[in-house]
Amino acid sequence: MAEDSIVIENAFLLDANRLKDDTTVMLKYVNGDSPEISIRKYLSTPELRSHPLNHSIPLLDILVDPLDELNVIMVFPLLRPIDSPRFATVGECLEFMKQVLEGLAFLHHHAIAHW
């Protein structure tokens, strides 16, 4: 699927191609004082990134908005929609739920899922 065919229904998200390696990425525009930035940085540290229960989307980069230094653009890998492809077996559904619950427990353990 080409990134141009992706319909994004959030005005603060945009797909793009990263220049250094032509990887398709997702850009997210956020206020520079958003707590999401520090949380994403924390979850993307090498120690936590390598943890098997960390199912969070890795933060690839943070860019300062050149037109407004109070805002930033977070760069993530572009992921497929949750239902593409559709689950084919009960086992796939169970594995999905297992990973969701592992991720939630991981966030809770790191005091992120509390707020």
All heavy atoms as an XYZ file, in Angstrom:
920
protein
N       0.856     -1.166      0.000
C       0.000      0.000      0.000
C       0.904      1.232      0.000
O       1.783      1.375      0.820
C      -0.902     -0.015      1.234
C      -1.644      1.252      1.418
S      -2.821      1.387      2.806
C      -2.651     -0.026      3.782
N       0.683      2.121     -0.927
C       1.442      3.368     -0.987
C       0.965      4.308      0.103
O      -0.220      4.341      0.426
C       1.272      4.010     -2.356
N       1.899      5.088      0.666
C       1.486      5.976      1.746
C       0.507      7.029      1.273
O      -0.267      7.561      2.050
C       2.694      6.617      2.431
C       3.270      7.816      1.734
C       4.252      7.486      0.624
O       4.528      6.315      0.382
O       4.729      8.436      0.005
N       0.489      7.345     -0.029
C      -0.464      8.333     -0.543
C      -1.897      7.835     -0.501
O      -2.830      8.618     -0.601
C      -0.115      8.723     -1.978
C       1.171      9.529     -2.043
O       1.577     10.061     -0.993
O       1.756      9.625     -3.120
N      -2.078      6.537     -0.344
C      -3.432      5.986     -0.321
C      -3.998      5.902      1.093
O      -5.115      5.478      1.284
C      -3.446      4.592     -0.952
O      -2.713      3.694     -0.137
N      -3.208      6.304      2.072
C      -3.637      6.215      3.462
C      -4.493      7.422      3.811
O      -4.090      8.566      3.604
C      -2.425      6.131      4.401
C      -1.606      4.881      4.071
C      -2.864      6.136      5.861
C      -0.278      4.829      4.758
N      -5.671      7.159      4.344
C      -6.549      8.236      4.780
C      -6.307      8.463      6.271
O      -6.475      7.568      7.077
C      -8.031      7.883      4.524
C      -8.932      8.981      5.061
C      -8.267      7.656      3.035
N      -5.894      9.668      6.610
C      -5.613     10.013      8.000
C      -6.677     10.992      8.452
O      -6.852     12.043      7.851
C      -4.210     10.610      8.144
C      -3.170      9.589      7.681
C      -3.951     11.045      9.578
C      -1.771     10.123      7.605
N      -7.395     10.639      9.495
C      -8.513     11.452      9.947
C      -8.150     12.353     11.125
O      -9.012     12.900     11.770
C      -9.688     10.547     10.304
C     -10.189      9.778      9.090
C     -11.307      8.819      9.412
O     -11.755      8.780     10.570
O     -11.731      8.100      8.499
N      -6.869     12.531     11.385
C      -6.409     13.390     12.467
C      -5.563     14.495     11.849
O      -4.562     14.225     11.192
C      -5.595     12.569     13.461
C      -5.162     13.361     14.667
O      -4.876     14.544     14.581
N      -5.100     12.697     15.797
N      -5.945     15.738     12.077
C      -5.254     16.868     11.465
C      -3.817     17.023     11.962
O      -3.038     17.746     11.353
C      -6.034     18.146     11.733
N      -3.442     16.345     13.033
C      -2.104     16.485     13.589
C      -1.178     15.348     13.174
O      -0.075     15.245     13.683
C      -2.168     16.593     15.111
C      -2.935     17.802     15.562
C      -4.244     17.685     15.976
C      -2.360     19.055     15.521
C      -4.964     18.801     16.377
C      -3.067     20.181     15.910
C      -4.372     20.058     16.338
N      -1.627     14.484     12.255
C      -0.824     13.368     11.757
C      -0.615     13.506     10.256
O      -1.495     13.976      9.543
C      -1.521     12.035     12.032
C      -1.766     11.659     13.480
C      -2.558     10.358     13.555
C      -0.453     11.516     14.232
N       0.554     13.074      9.808
C       0.863     13.129      8.378
C       1.872     12.045      8.064
O       2.834     11.846      8.824
C       1.449     14.505      8.031
C       1.857     14.741      6.593
C       0.608     14.812      5.709
C       2.654     16.020      6.465
N       1.680     11.354      6.964
C       2.679     10.387      6.542
C       3.714     11.105      5.687
O       3.435     12.132      5.083
C       2.040      9.221      5.789
C       1.322      9.663      4.528
O       0.442     10.530      4.632
O       1.647      9.157      3.446
N       4.946     10.567      5.670
C       6.031     11.196      4.925
C       7.105     10.156      4.643
O       7.076      9.050      5.180
C       6.620     12.349      5.735
N       8.047     10.515      3.814
C       9.218      9.684      3.570
C      10.428     10.360      4.191
O      10.703     11.526      3.907
C       9.458      9.471      2.080
C       8.458      8.528      1.471
O       7.826      7.754      2.180
N       8.290      8.592      0.179
N      11.127      9.614      5.047
C      12.324     10.145      5.691
C      13.435     10.220      4.652
O      13.724      9.240      3.959
C      12.716      9.243      6.863
C      13.782      9.818      7.730
C      13.913      9.109      9.040
N      14.142      7.682      8.867
C      14.364      6.848      9.878
N      14.370      7.294     11.101
N      14.565      5.571      9.652
N      14.065     11.383      4.517
C      15.046     11.630      3.465
C      16.286     10.758      3.582
O      16.801     10.282      2.572
C      15.455     13.108      3.447
C      14.365     14.086      3.044
C      14.869     15.520      3.138
C      13.854     13.787      1.645
N      16.775     10.516      4.815
C      18.052      9.817      4.947
C      18.011      8.359      4.472
O      19.031      7.822      4.072
C      18.592      9.915      6.366
C      17.891      9.087      7.400
C      18.582      9.244      8.750
C      17.917      8.410      9.810
N      18.573      8.597     11.113
N      16.824      7.731      4.516
C      16.763      6.328      4.089
C      15.481      5.972      3.339
O      15.231      4.803      3.066
C      16.928      5.398      5.288
C      15.883      5.620      6.363
O      14.945      6.413      6.150
O      16.005      4.997      7.435
N      14.676      6.964      3.013
C      13.433      6.807      2.265
C      12.414      5.896      2.966
O      11.547      5.320      2.339
C      13.704      6.296      0.837
C      12.556      6.626     -0.105
O      11.966      7.724      0.019
O      12.224      5.773     -0.958
N      12.525      5.779      4.288
C      11.555      5.011      5.068
C      10.263      5.809      5.183
O      10.296      7.017      5.409
C      12.114      4.747      6.482
O      13.299      3.975      6.358
C      11.109      4.002      7.351
N       9.137      5.133      5.046
C       7.853      5.796      5.235
C       7.600      5.925      6.731
O       7.705      4.947      7.468
C       6.712      5.007      4.570
O       7.035      4.837      3.186
C       5.398      5.755      4.674
N       7.315      7.131      7.165
C       7.129      7.417      8.580
C       5.816      8.156      8.802
O       5.180      8.614      7.853
C       8.300      8.264      9.139
C       9.598      7.483      9.100
C       8.421      9.583      8.396
N       5.433      8.259     10.065
C       4.261      9.035     10.468
C       4.764     10.201     11.303
O       5.547     10.017     12.230
C       3.293      8.174     11.287
C       2.049      8.900     11.747
S       0.967      9.443     10.413
C       0.417      7.896      9.749
N       4.312     11.405     10.947
C       4.663     12.608     11.686
C       3.489     12.999     12.560
O       2.346     12.970     12.116
C       4.982     13.751     10.724
C       6.036     13.469      9.656
C       6.190     14.675      8.736
C       7.363     13.089     10.290
N       3.783     13.362     13.792
C       2.740     13.800     14.718
C       3.126     15.159     15.284
O       4.173     15.307     15.914
C       2.547     12.791     15.854
C       1.417     13.184     16.789
C       1.155     12.121     17.834
C      -0.048     12.502     18.686
N      -0.300     11.524     19.730
N       2.275     16.136     15.063
C       2.502     17.512     15.507
C       1.927     17.676     16.903
O       0.751     17.405     17.124
C       1.805     18.449     14.521
C       2.139     19.898     14.677
C       3.354     20.394     14.224
C       1.248     20.788     15.260
C       3.665     21.731     14.341
C       1.551     22.133     15.388
C       2.762     22.595     14.923
O       3.063     23.918     15.052
N       2.781     18.062     17.864
C       2.328     18.213     19.244
C       2.886     19.489     19.859
O       3.936     19.997     19.448
C       2.716     17.004     20.135
C       2.055     15.736     19.675
C       4.207     16.824     20.201
N       2.198     19.961     20.876
C       2.656     21.103     21.645
C       3.951     20.712     22.348
O       4.061     19.620     22.910
C       1.573     21.495     22.656
C       1.886     22.781     23.358
O       2.903     22.886     24.029
N       1.023     23.762     23.206
N       4.922     21.586     22.334
C       6.239     21.284     22.884
C       6.272     20.976     24.363
O       7.241     20.390     24.849
N       5.229     21.342     25.107
C       5.212     21.019     26.539
C       4.279     19.850     26.863
O       3.967     19.602     28.018
C       4.860     22.245     27.383
C       3.465     22.791     27.096
O       2.751     22.223     26.255
O       3.086     23.795     27.730
N       3.882     19.109     25.853
C       3.016     17.946     26.062
C       3.772     16.850     26.832
O       4.924     16.544     26.510
C       2.556     17.384     24.717
O       1.930     16.125     24.888
N       3.138     16.254     27.844
C       3.797     15.152     28.567
C       4.054     13.938     27.674
O       4.889     13.093     27.998
C       2.820     14.820     29.689
C       1.523     15.422     29.292
C       1.817     16.565     28.376
N       3.363     13.863     26.542
C       3.580     12.737     25.627
C       5.032     12.672     25.156
O       5.570     11.582     24.950
C       2.648     12.831     24.414
C       2.816     11.677     23.459
C       1.925     11.737     22.238
O       1.170     12.709     22.082
O       1.991     10.791     21.441
N       5.669     13.815     25.005
C       7.047     13.844     24.507
C       7.985     13.119     25.468
O       8.745     12.244     25.056
C       7.506     15.291     24.266
C       6.630     15.949     23.199
C       8.978     15.333     23.855
C       6.794     17.444     23.095
N       7.936     13.458     26.740
C       8.837     12.802     27.704
C       8.490     11.323     27.863
O       9.384     10.490     28.033
C       8.809     13.515     29.050
O       7.509     13.515     29.585
N       7.210     10.995     27.787
C       6.808      9.585     27.888
C       7.342      8.799     26.701
O       7.914      7.707     26.859
C       5.274      9.459     27.993
C       4.793     10.025     29.330
C       4.834      8.011     27.812
C       3.285     10.184     29.423
N       7.179      9.350     25.503
C       7.677      8.665     24.294
C       9.196      8.513     24.325
O       9.733      7.481     23.944
C       7.260      9.426     23.033
C       5.787      9.454     22.777
C       5.301      8.114     22.330
N       3.914      8.207     21.882
C       3.271      7.231     21.285
N       3.873      6.087     21.057
N       2.020      7.373     20.923
N       9.889      9.567     24.770
C      11.349      9.478     24.887
C      11.738      8.372     25.860
O      12.638      7.578     25.599
C      11.933     10.812     25.364
C      12.004     11.885     24.316
C      12.617     13.137     24.942
C      12.827     14.241     23.963
N      13.405     15.449     24.595
N      11.061      8.330     27.001
C      11.355      7.330     28.020
C      11.132      5.913     27.485
O      11.982      5.040     27.637
C      10.485      7.590     29.248
C      10.606      6.564     30.338
C      11.796      6.408     31.040
C       9.522      5.759     30.681
C      11.907      5.469     32.057
C       9.629      4.817     31.691
C      10.821      4.672     32.372
O      10.924      3.745     33.363
N       9.998      5.703     26.826
C       9.684      4.369     26.296
C      10.618      3.957     25.159
O      10.726      2.780     24.838
C       8.231      4.321     25.815
C       7.174      4.379     26.909
C       5.791      4.534     26.300
C       7.243      3.151     27.792
N      11.285      4.925     24.542
C      12.169      4.634     23.418
C      13.640      4.583     23.806
O      14.505      4.477     22.933
C      11.946      5.678     22.310
O      10.655      5.533     21.758
N      13.939      4.650     25.112
C      15.332      4.485     25.532
C      15.778      3.067     25.196
O      14.950      2.137     25.149
C      15.499      4.733     27.045
O      14.662      3.801     27.758
C      15.151      6.160     27.429
N      17.058      2.864     24.924
C      17.520      1.515     24.546
C      17.118      0.434     25.552
O      16.719     -0.662     25.163
C      19.041      1.669     24.467
C      19.246      3.109     24.139
C      18.136      3.852     24.854
N      17.207      0.751     26.849
C      16.862     -0.246     27.878
C      15.399     -0.674     27.768
O      15.087     -1.865     27.772
C      17.133      0.331     29.262
C      16.750     -0.610     30.378
C      16.894      0.030     31.753
O      17.436      1.136     31.854
O      16.455     -0.605     32.713
N      14.483      0.296     27.650
C      13.060     -0.054     27.579
C      12.665     -0.542     26.193
O      11.778     -1.381     26.056
C      12.193      1.138     27.990
C      12.287      1.541     29.457
C      11.295      2.647     29.771
C      12.038      0.357     30.368
N      13.294     -0.017     25.162
C      12.964     -0.422     23.796
C      13.206     -1.921     23.612
O      12.498     -2.590     22.877
C      13.804      0.404     22.816
C      13.456      0.262     21.386
C      12.155      0.956     21.019
N      11.140     -0.052     20.761
C       9.863      0.038     21.102
N       9.401      1.085     21.694
N       9.015     -0.904     20.837
N      14.234     -2.436     24.279
C      14.573     -3.856     24.114
C      13.765     -4.768     25.033
O      13.876     -5.994     24.939
C      16.068     -4.069     24.369
O      16.389     -3.729     25.698
N      12.947     -4.203     25.909
C      12.154     -5.022     26.831
C      11.052     -5.746     26.045
O      10.324     -5.135     25.269
C      11.533     -4.140     27.915
C      11.015     -4.923     29.074
N       9.871     -5.689     29.001
C      11.495     -5.063     30.327
C       9.662     -6.273     30.164
N      10.637     -5.902     30.979
N      10.898     -7.050     26.229
C       9.939     -7.819     25.432
C       8.469     -7.428     25.656
O       7.625     -7.727     24.802
C      10.179     -9.273     25.836
C      10.907     -9.204     27.139
C      11.651     -7.900     27.151
N       8.156     -6.769     26.755
C       6.765     -6.373     27.008
C       6.464     -4.950     26.535
O       5.325     -4.498     26.634
C       6.434     -6.511     28.495
C       6.583     -7.912     29.075
C       6.205     -7.919     30.546
C       5.757     -8.916     28.299
N       7.473     -4.251     26.043
C       7.275     -2.892     25.548
C       6.764     -2.970     24.099
O       7.529     -3.127     23.164
C       8.569     -2.088     25.609
C       8.390     -0.652     25.165
O       7.310     -0.233     24.763
N       9.471      0.112     25.231
N       5.463     -2.847     23.954
C       4.853     -2.905     22.627
C       4.506     -1.512     22.113
O       3.723     -1.360     21.177
C       3.590     -3.781     22.668
C       3.874     -5.208     23.030
N       4.619     -6.059     22.248
C       3.526     -5.937     24.121
C       4.702     -7.241     22.826
N       4.044     -7.203     23.968
N       5.077     -0.473     22.723
C       4.792      0.886     22.280
C       5.481      1.171     20.940
O       6.489      0.548     20.596
C       5.238      1.906     23.333
O       6.636      1.879     23.484
N       4.944      2.122     20.211
C       5.516      2.501     18.919
C       6.807      3.279     19.190
O       6.796      4.249     19.937
C       4.528      3.366     18.120
C       3.227      2.606     17.890
C       5.145      3.799     16.794
C       2.101      3.464     17.352
N       7.920      2.862     18.584
C       9.179      3.550     18.867
C       9.204      4.971     18.298
O       8.719      5.220     17.200
C      10.234      2.677     18.189
C       9.495      1.846     17.207
C       8.090      1.718     17.701
N       9.763      5.876     19.062
C       9.960      7.253     18.624
C      11.278      7.299     17.865
O      12.328      6.980     18.416
C      10.002      8.186     19.838
C      10.276      9.653     19.576
C       9.151     10.276     18.753
C      10.439     10.390     20.894
N      11.228      7.693     16.598
C      12.432      7.721     15.777
C      13.190      9.039     15.890
O      14.420      9.072     15.827
C      12.076      7.468     14.308
C      11.352      6.158     14.005
C      10.979      6.077     12.539
C      12.200      4.963     14.419
N      12.441     10.120     16.047
C      13.079     11.435     16.082
C      12.086     12.470     16.590
O      10.872     12.230     16.582
C      13.534     11.819     14.673
C      14.680     12.821     14.656
O      15.066     13.317     15.738
O      15.194     13.103     13.557
N      12.610     13.610     17.017
C      11.784     14.760     17.383
C      12.363     15.971     16.661
O      13.568     16.243     16.766
C      11.770     15.009     18.899
C      11.146     13.826     19.623
C      11.015     16.296     19.223
C      11.120     13.975     21.130
N      11.522     16.650     15.915
C      11.931     17.825     15.153
C      11.241     19.050     15.720
O      10.045     19.005     16.011
C      11.534     17.663     13.680
C      11.910     16.335     13.005
C      11.257     16.232     11.635
C      13.416     16.215     12.897
N      11.968     20.130     15.867
C      11.356     21.377     16.307
C      10.690     22.011     15.094
O      11.275     22.060     14.008
C      12.409     22.330     16.905
C      11.799     23.672     17.269
C      13.065     21.694     18.117
N       9.462     22.481     15.253
C       8.744     23.149     14.177
C       9.512     24.416     13.803
O       9.694     25.301     14.639
C       7.326     23.500     14.643
C       6.500     24.176     13.566
O       7.069     24.636     12.554
O       5.276     24.254     13.732
N       9.985     24.521     12.568
C      10.771     25.694     12.191
C       9.955     26.994     12.172
O      10.522     28.075     12.233
C      11.283     25.354     10.787
C      10.364     24.298     10.278
C       9.852     23.556     11.486
N       8.640     26.882     12.125
C       7.789     28.069     12.105
C       7.245     28.432     13.486
O       6.727     29.535     13.674
C       6.621     27.864     11.128
C       7.021     27.577      9.676
C       5.793     27.318      8.829
C       7.868     28.699      9.115
N       7.349     27.499     14.406
C       6.832     27.741     15.755
C       7.629     26.891     16.736
O       7.333     25.714     16.938
C       5.341     27.392     15.817
C       4.711     27.660     17.162
O       5.438     28.050     18.112
O       3.492     27.486     17.285
N       8.621     27.466     17.371
C       9.535     26.719     18.240
C       8.871     26.165     19.490
O       9.478     25.403     20.231
C      10.721     27.600     18.622
C      11.588     27.951     17.438
C      12.761     28.834     17.819
O      12.911     29.175     19.013
O      13.522     29.176     16.912
N       7.617     26.519     19.729
C       6.897     25.988     20.884
C       6.272     24.625     20.596
O       5.749     23.978     21.498
C       5.814     26.970     21.330
C       6.313     28.341     21.778
C       5.130     29.245     22.127
C       7.266     28.212     22.952
N       6.328     24.192     19.351
C       5.741     22.912     18.955
C       6.801     22.015     18.334
O       7.820     22.495     17.834
C       4.595     23.133     17.964
C       3.448     23.875     18.607
O       2.971     23.484     19.667
N       3.014     24.956     17.997
N       6.557     20.713     18.402
C       7.491     19.746     17.836
C       6.752     18.760     16.942
O       5.529     18.641     16.996
C       8.269     18.974     18.936
C       9.096     19.915     19.787
C       7.346     18.137     19.780
N       7.537     18.069     16.139
C       7.017     17.021     15.264
C       7.704     15.727     15.678
O       8.929     15.611     15.579
C       7.300     17.341     13.787
C       6.680     18.689     13.417
C       6.806     16.214     12.892
C       7.183     19.275     12.126
N       6.922     14.795     16.176
C       7.471     13.496     16.555
C       7.403     12.574     15.338
O       6.424     12.592     14.587
C       6.688     12.896     17.728
C       6.832     13.708     18.994
S       6.197     12.886     20.477
C       4.476     12.696     20.072
N       8.450     11.787     15.149
C       8.560     10.909     13.989
C       8.483      9.457     14.460
O       9.251      9.036     15.330
C       9.882     11.146     13.228
C       9.956     10.271     11.983
C      10.043     12.626     12.865
N       7.554      8.713     13.870
C       7.333      7.307     14.206
C       7.367      6.461     12.934
O       7.122      6.981     11.846
C       5.944      7.108     14.837
C       5.717      7.878     16.094
C       5.043      9.080     16.079
C       6.166      7.392     17.310
C       4.818      9.795     17.242
C       5.947      8.096     18.482
C       5.276      9.304     18.446
N       7.615      5.160     13.049
C       7.441      4.311     11.869
C       5.960      4.294     11.477
O       5.082      4.415     12.344
C       7.899      2.922     12.331
C       7.952      2.977     13.814
C       8.023      4.405     14.234
N       5.689      4.181     10.210
C       4.307      4.071      9.741
C       3.844      2.635      9.951
O       4.505      1.691      9.508
C       4.195      4.440      8.263
C       2.803      4.359      7.676
C       1.897      5.428      8.291
C       2.841      4.525      6.169
N       2.751      2.471     10.663
C       2.215      1.142     10.944
C       0.946      0.901     10.142
O       0.278      1.839      9.720
C       1.911      1.003     12.441
C       3.084      1.254     13.377
C       2.637      1.131     14.821
C       4.238      0.321     13.088
N       0.623     -0.351      9.964
C      -0.627     -0.691      9.288
C      -1.785     -0.528     10.252
O      -1.619     -0.609     11.469
C      -0.574     -2.140      8.793
C       0.493     -2.331      7.757
C       0.456     -3.652      7.074
N       0.061     -4.778      7.900
C       0.308     -6.019      7.583
N       0.958     -6.295      6.488
N      -0.086     -6.994      8.355
N      -2.983     -0.345      9.689
C      -4.166     -0.300     10.567
C      -4.306     -1.613     11.341
O      -3.883     -2.678     10.879
C      -5.331     -0.115      9.593
C      -4.719      0.481      8.373
C      -3.326     -0.083      8.293
N      -4.913     -1.525     12.500
C      -5.040     -2.671     13.400
C      -5.793     -3.842     12.756
O      -5.559     -4.990     13.081
C      -5.725     -2.235     14.714
C      -5.514     -3.262     15.803
C      -7.182     -1.953     14.505
C      -5.913     -2.771     17.165
N      -6.666     -3.550     11.813
C      -7.466     -4.606     11.186
C      -6.995     -4.938      9.769
O      -7.757     -5.462      8.961
C      -8.944     -4.210     11.181
C      -9.199     -2.927     10.406
O      -8.235     -2.225     10.051
O     -10.378     -2.622     10.169
N      -5.744     -4.685      9.469
C      -5.219     -4.972      8.134
C      -3.891     -5.714      8.268
O      -2.897     -5.124      8.707
C      -5.006     -3.672      7.373
O      -4.351     -3.935      6.150
N      -3.858     -6.986      7.926
C      -4.985     -7.787      7.454
C      -5.877     -8.217      8.621
O      -5.465     -8.167      9.783
C      -4.305     -9.008      6.833
C      -3.020     -9.158      7.587
C      -2.604     -7.756      7.960
N      -7.062     -8.629      8.282
C      -8.008     -9.080      9.299
C      -7.470    -10.353      9.966
O      -6.726    -11.111      9.358
C      -9.371     -9.355      8.668
C     -10.015     -8.101      8.085
C     -11.338     -8.415      7.415
N     -12.343     -8.824      8.371
C     -13.168     -7.995      9.004
N     -13.095     -6.705      8.784
N     -14.055     -8.448      9.854
N      -7.835    -10.546     11.222
C      -7.425    -11.764     11.913
C      -8.047    -12.965     11.207
O      -9.233    -12.963     10.884
C      -7.879    -11.739     13.373
C      -7.240    -10.643     14.178
C      -8.011     -9.678     14.787
C      -5.861    -10.577     14.325
C      -7.436     -8.666     15.531
C      -5.266     -9.570     15.068
C      -6.059     -8.609     15.665
N      -7.231    -13.983     10.987
C      -7.706    -15.165     10.270
C      -8.058    -16.306     11.211
O      -8.831    -17.190     10.840
C      -6.649    -15.627      9.267
N      -7.490    -16.297     12.414
C      -7.725    -17.409     13.335
C      -7.984    -16.876     14.738
O      -7.634    -15.742     15.070
C      -6.508    -18.356     13.397
O      -5.411    -17.655     13.989
C      -6.118    -18.870     12.023
N      -8.544    -17.733     15.556
C      -8.744    -17.387     16.965
C      -7.384    -17.180     17.636
O      -7.216    -16.280     18.464
C      -9.555    -18.491     17.685
C      -9.590    -18.256     19.177
C     -10.959    -18.572     17.112
N      -6.407    -17.965     17.248
C      -5.064    -17.828     17.809
C      -4.477    -16.449     17.561
O      -3.809    -15.884     18.435
N      -4.715    -15.892     16.368
C      -4.228    -14.542     16.077
C      -4.922    -13.512     16.963
O      -4.279    -12.581     17.460
C      -4.459    -14.194     14.608
C      -3.549    -14.941     13.652
C      -3.845    -14.629     12.200
O      -4.773    -13.850     11.893
O      -3.127    -15.173     11.346
N      -6.203    -13.684     17.189
C      -6.943    -12.779     18.081
C      -6.412    -12.869     19.509
O      -6.233    -11.844     20.178
C      -8.438    -13.110     18.078
S      -9.248    -12.769     16.523
N      -6.158    -14.082     19.968
C      -5.643    -14.275     21.321
C      -4.241    -13.675     21.472
O      -3.927    -13.056     22.490
C      -5.635    -15.756     21.685
C      -7.019    -16.404     21.827
C      -6.876    -17.907     22.041
C      -7.799    -15.762     22.959
N      -3.398    -13.838     20.455
C      -2.054    -13.261     20.495
C      -2.127    -11.737     20.522
O      -1.379    -11.078     21.254
C      -1.230    -13.728     19.287
C       0.175    -13.156     19.229
C       1.057    -13.536     20.415
O       0.834    -14.581     21.052
O       1.995    -12.759     20.706
N      -3.041    -11.172     19.759
C      -3.246     -9.718     19.770
C      -3.634     -9.246     21.170
O      -3.053     -8.300     21.701
C      -4.318     -9.336     18.745
C      -4.797     -7.918     18.887
C      -4.020     -6.866     18.437
C      -6.023     -7.636     19.461
C      -4.450     -5.554     18.569
C      -6.469     -6.335     19.597
C      -5.672     -5.284     19.148
N      -4.612     -9.899     21.763
C      -5.064     -9.509     23.105
C      -3.947     -9.684     24.135
O      -3.785     -8.866     25.038
C      -6.309    -10.299     23.518
C      -7.551     -9.900     22.769
S      -7.899     -8.122     22.823
C      -7.982     -7.814     24.568
N      -3.157    -10.745     23.994
C      -2.025    -10.972     24.898
C      -1.058     -9.791     24.811
O      -0.608     -9.262     25.839
C      -1.317    -12.273     24.530
C      -0.057    -12.536     25.330
C       0.600    -13.835     24.854
C       1.965    -13.969     25.448
N       3.021    -14.073     24.462
N      -0.730     -9.346     23.605
C       0.204     -8.236     23.435
C      -0.382     -6.922     23.959
O       0.341     -6.113     24.547
C       0.606     -8.094     21.968
C       1.484     -9.225     21.494
C       1.915     -9.064     20.055
O       2.039     -7.959     19.541
N       2.138    -10.175     19.379
N      -1.666     -6.698     23.765
C      -2.311     -5.493     24.297
C      -2.213     -5.481     25.820
O      -1.844     -4.467     26.428
C      -3.782     -5.395     23.839
C      -4.533     -4.335     24.615
C      -3.864     -5.117     22.346
N      -2.527     -6.607     26.447
C      -2.483     -6.676     27.910
C      -1.054     -6.592     28.441
O      -0.800     -5.965     29.473
C      -3.185     -7.940     28.403
C      -4.696     -7.968     28.125
C      -5.278     -9.324     28.494
C      -5.402     -6.840     28.850
N      -0.102     -7.200     27.735
C       1.305     -7.068     28.119
C       1.733     -5.599     28.069
O       2.403     -5.104     28.980
C       2.208     -7.866     27.165
C       2.193     -9.347     27.371
C       3.010    -10.079     26.327
O       3.423     -9.492     25.304
O       3.240    -11.287     26.537
N       1.347     -4.927     26.992
C       1.698     -3.512     26.847
C       1.079     -2.660     27.939
O       1.732     -1.774     28.499
N      -0.169     -2.926     28.258
C      -0.837     -2.183     29.324
C      -0.161     -2.425     30.675
O       0.085     -1.487     31.433
C      -2.317     -2.572     29.390
C      -3.153     -1.855     30.433
C      -3.145     -0.351     30.180
C      -4.579     -2.395     30.416
N       0.188     -3.676     30.950
C       0.882     -3.999     32.202
C       2.254     -3.326     32.248
O       2.677     -2.825     33.294
C       1.026     -5.512     32.350
N       2.932     -3.289     31.114
C       4.237     -2.637     31.023
C       4.109     -1.146     31.334
O       4.872     -0.593     32.119
C       4.825     -2.850     29.628
C       6.173     -2.245     29.431
C       7.316     -2.896     29.861
C       6.316     -1.013     28.799
C       8.574     -2.334     29.676
C       7.560     -0.443     28.604
C       8.691     -1.108     29.050
N       3.119     -0.488     30.729
C       2.893      0.937     30.991
C       2.534      1.163     32.456
O       3.015      2.106     33.087
C       1.799      1.482     30.078
C       2.119      1.518     28.589
C       0.896      1.973     27.800
C       3.316      2.398     28.299
N       1.696      0.297     33.007
C       1.299      0.414     34.409
C       2.516      0.264     35.325
O       2.696      1.027     36.274
C       0.235     -0.632     34.722
C      -0.271     -0.575     36.122
N      -1.154      0.381     36.556
C      -0.001     -1.345     37.194
C      -1.415      0.195     37.831
N      -0.729     -0.853     38.243
N       3.372     -0.708     35.026
C       4.573     -0.952     35.824
C       5.485      0.275     35.842
O       6.166      0.544     36.836
C       5.327     -2.169     35.282
C       6.602     -2.461     36.002
N       6.651     -3.040     37.243
C       7.888     -2.213     35.649
C       7.906     -3.157     37.626
N       8.679     -2.664     36.686
N       5.489      1.032     34.742
C       6.331      2.216     34.640
C       5.577      3.496     34.955
O       6.015      4.594     34.613
C       6.979      2.283     33.246
C       8.002      1.209     33.052
N       9.309      1.347     33.464
C       7.914     -0.032     32.518
C       9.963      0.246     33.188
N       9.149     -0.614     32.618
N       4.424      3.352     35.622
C       3.604      4.481     36.098
C       3.156      5.414     34.980
O       3.014      6.608     35.169
C       4.336      5.255     37.178
N       2.925      4.843     33.809
C       2.476      5.637     32.665
C       0.966      5.487     32.458
O       0.293      6.455     32.121
C       3.228      5.244     31.389
C       4.699      5.619     31.547
C       2.632      5.910     30.161
C       5.595      5.086     30.475
N       0.444      4.333     32.697
C      -0.983      4.088     32.459
C      -1.849      4.603     33.599
O      -3.038      4.379     33.630
C      -1.235      2.599     32.237
N      -1.271      5.322     34.532
C      -2.023      5.799     35.695
C      -2.766      7.085     35.450
O      -3.699      7.390     36.137
C      -1.074      5.992     36.898
C      -0.488      4.726     37.384
N      -1.178      3.842     38.169
C       0.728      4.167     37.162
C      -0.404      2.803     38.435
N       0.741      2.968     37.838
N      -2.330      7.909     34.533
C      -2.951      9.203     34.347
C      -3.784      9.175     33.163
O      -4.648      9.238     32.669
C      -1.924     10.338     34.234
C      -0.917     10.195     33.161
C       0.217      9.446     33.180
C      -0.934     10.798     31.876
N       0.889      9.559     32.012
C       0.194     10.388     31.195
C      -1.813     11.664     31.238
C       0.492     10.805     29.907
C      -1.517     12.073     29.961
C      -0.370     11.644     29.311
